[in-house]
């Protein structure tokens, strides 16, 4: 269904004789657009070479957005692999309030192939922190060892890093026995 937007001002002048020039009727004519659904907004999309815009269904402020599973969102430092399957992700969602992102996660029974100092989680939605933030992880379980861990966000880096509280303590290799639960918020 096509929709039409018109200018508030309509010119009362008649068109001139030169049809190659912009005429008052051109100004008065509506701007036709198609697509979208009730409540959608037209947003800038630089990847659209034709129109440079797309229809977007806005997410209400503060609504939680579930992040679709992507195994590539979970990596590790020191040459290690953090093995996370869709079944390991009980919660991974975020909420935006102004220029602040709240990120919730609950990851259970994940595996690590070799010891590492850092587990890495890709921040969803293409967002990057505007400044650094750190927050204690609510639950950090690694090979029957419950210990303090922290989630770190670095300005301009699209990843969240999980490190053990003591710098000398690494994430041990585990087979389905690494669990993380918590929330971090940061400016975007």
C-alpha positions as MATLAB code, in Angstrom:
seq = 'XXXXXXXXXXXXXXXXXXXXXXXXXXXXXXXXXXXXXXXXXXXXXXXXXXXXXXXXXXXXXXXXXXXXXXXXXXXXXXXXXXXXXXXXXXXXXXXXXXXXXXXXXXXXXXXXXXXXXXXXXXXXXXXXXXXXXXXXXXXXXXXXXXXXXXXXXXXXXXXXXXXXXXXXXXXXXXXXXXXXXXXXXXXX';
ca = [
       0.000    0.000    0.000;
       1.459    3.347   -1.027;
       1.433    6.263    1.380;
       1.789    9.939    0.564;
       3.405   12.762    2.509;
       2.712   16.311    1.398;
       4.291   19.652    2.241;
       2.296   21.796    4.658;
       2.649   24.686    2.222;
       0.989   24.308   -1.163;
       1.885   26.835   -3.844;
      -1.036   28.573   -5.530;
       1.020   29.530   -8.589;
       0.358   27.920  -11.933;
       3.018   25.987  -13.790;
       5.214   27.905  -16.217;
       5.753   27.044  -19.896;
       9.160   25.299  -19.444;
       8.485   21.703  -18.364;
      12.232   21.137  -17.776;
      12.136   23.453  -14.762;
      10.724   22.624  -11.332;
       7.077   23.649  -11.346;
       4.742   24.595   -8.473;
       2.813   21.395   -9.189;
       6.014   19.431   -8.542;
       6.298   21.114   -5.143;
       2.631   20.481   -4.362;
       2.826   16.838   -5.398;
       3.070   14.254   -2.631;
       6.115   12.169   -1.809;
       5.079    8.561   -2.312;
       6.629    5.805   -0.289;
       5.803    2.136    0.082;
       6.598   -0.629    2.515;
       6.833   -0.705    6.254;
       4.042   -1.447    8.681;
       2.052    0.666   11.100;
       4.454    2.020   13.736;
       7.608    1.524   11.634;
      10.020    4.381   11.077;
      12.194    5.182    8.098;
      15.860    5.090    9.124;
      19.133    5.890    7.385;
      20.808    2.816    5.873;
      24.131    3.571    4.153;
      24.285   -0.018    2.835;
      21.222    0.625    0.631;
      22.776    2.103   -2.526;
      19.392    2.912   -4.087;
      17.543    4.779   -1.354;
      19.950    4.994    1.580;
      17.086    4.174    3.950;
      15.064    1.250    5.283;
      11.955    0.583    7.340;
      12.678   -0.314   10.947;
      10.366   -1.475   13.691;
      11.558    0.536   16.687;
      12.373   -1.250   19.907;
      10.613    0.429   22.813;
      13.026    2.199   25.154;
      14.211   -0.204   27.815;
      12.762   -3.313   26.120;
      14.946   -6.412   26.345;
      16.232   -7.688   23.013;
      17.167  -11.372   22.794;
      20.441  -11.936   20.950;
      20.282  -14.703   18.305;
      22.871  -17.414   18.899;
      26.106  -17.186   16.939;
      28.982  -19.450   17.976;
      31.405  -16.819   16.631;
      30.319  -14.444   19.415;
      32.270  -16.538   21.937;
      36.076  -16.654   21.733;
      39.054  -16.696   24.098;
      42.537  -15.280   24.449;
      45.916  -17.014   24.612;
      45.153  -19.325   21.667;
      42.334  -21.016   23.574;
      38.839  -21.789   22.343;
      35.696  -21.118   24.339;
      33.159  -23.651   23.133;
      29.594  -22.437   23.519;
      26.570  -24.050   21.873;
      23.049  -22.648   21.640;
      22.002  -24.983   24.471;
      24.602  -23.369   26.754;
      23.006  -19.933   26.392;
      20.116  -19.654   28.824;
      20.076  -15.875   28.662;
      21.838  -13.386   26.418;
      19.945  -10.151   25.892;
      20.343   -6.429   26.113;
      18.356   -3.291   26.764;
      19.058    0.227   25.557;
      18.118    3.242   27.627;
      19.365    6.392   25.963;
      23.072    5.920   25.264;
      23.463    3.130   27.846;
      23.438   -0.604   27.161;
      22.508   -3.156   29.803;
      23.750   -6.634   28.889;
      22.507   -9.774   30.697;
      24.071  -13.197   30.272;
      23.642  -16.686   31.696;
      25.955  -19.232   30.089;
      26.062  -22.768   31.495;
      28.072  -25.907   30.813;
      30.445  -24.213   28.369;
      33.879  -25.665   27.618;
      37.419  -24.304   27.323;
      40.015  -26.325   25.422;
      43.175  -24.985   27.159;
      43.758  -22.595   30.089;
      43.307  -18.928   29.219;
      43.346  -15.582   30.955;
      40.407  -14.178   29.004;
      37.024  -15.325   27.735;
      35.605  -12.979   25.082;
      31.962  -12.229   24.274;
      31.021  -10.096   21.239;
      28.802   -7.158   22.216;
      25.518   -7.535   20.289;
      23.941   -5.186   17.776;
      27.213   -3.759   16.484;
      27.475   -1.503   19.540;
      30.789   -0.492   21.080;
      31.367    1.060   24.498;
      31.994    4.807   24.577;
      34.141    4.365   27.682;
      35.479    1.598   29.879;
      33.294   -0.241   32.378;
      33.840   -3.152   34.747;
      31.387   -5.207   36.749;
      31.662   -8.274   38.947;
      30.188  -11.412   37.397;
      27.366  -12.749   39.570;
      28.448  -16.374   39.122;
      31.774  -17.619   37.808;
      32.138  -21.388   37.982;
      35.098  -23.140   36.391;
      35.809  -26.835   36.999;
      33.990  -27.056   40.338;
      35.755  -23.868   41.433;
      33.553  -20.899   42.238;
      35.552  -17.709   42.126;
      35.318  -14.031   41.516;
      35.421  -12.860   37.935;
      34.857   -9.548   36.217;
      33.340   -8.434   32.937;
      35.292   -5.640   31.250;
      34.177   -3.312   28.469;
      36.831   -1.172   26.774;
      36.068    2.052   24.896;
      35.854    1.425   21.153;
      36.285   -2.374   21.444;
      33.264   -4.475   20.330;
      33.983   -7.255   22.833;
      33.321   -7.918   26.495;
      36.199   -9.629   28.323;
      35.791  -11.984   31.269;
      38.796  -12.317   33.585;
      39.294  -13.973   36.929;
      39.644  -11.580   39.871;
      43.214  -12.567   40.693;
      45.500  -11.758   37.752;
      47.442  -14.986   38.281;
      44.314  -17.166   38.089;
      43.304  -18.383   34.652;
      40.184  -20.013   33.319;
      41.057  -23.703   33.488;
      40.424  -26.085   30.636;
      37.003  -27.604   31.171;
      34.586  -29.927   29.485;
      31.118  -28.521   30.045;
      32.011  -27.110   33.434;
      32.382  -23.340   32.952;
      29.396  -21.163   33.847;
      28.995  -17.379   33.832;
      26.068  -15.286   34.957;
      25.821  -11.542   35.365;
      25.013   -8.115   34.000;
      27.134   -5.205   32.889;
      26.073   -1.784   31.735;
      28.105    0.737   29.813;
      27.784    3.905   27.752;
      27.533    3.462   23.993;
];
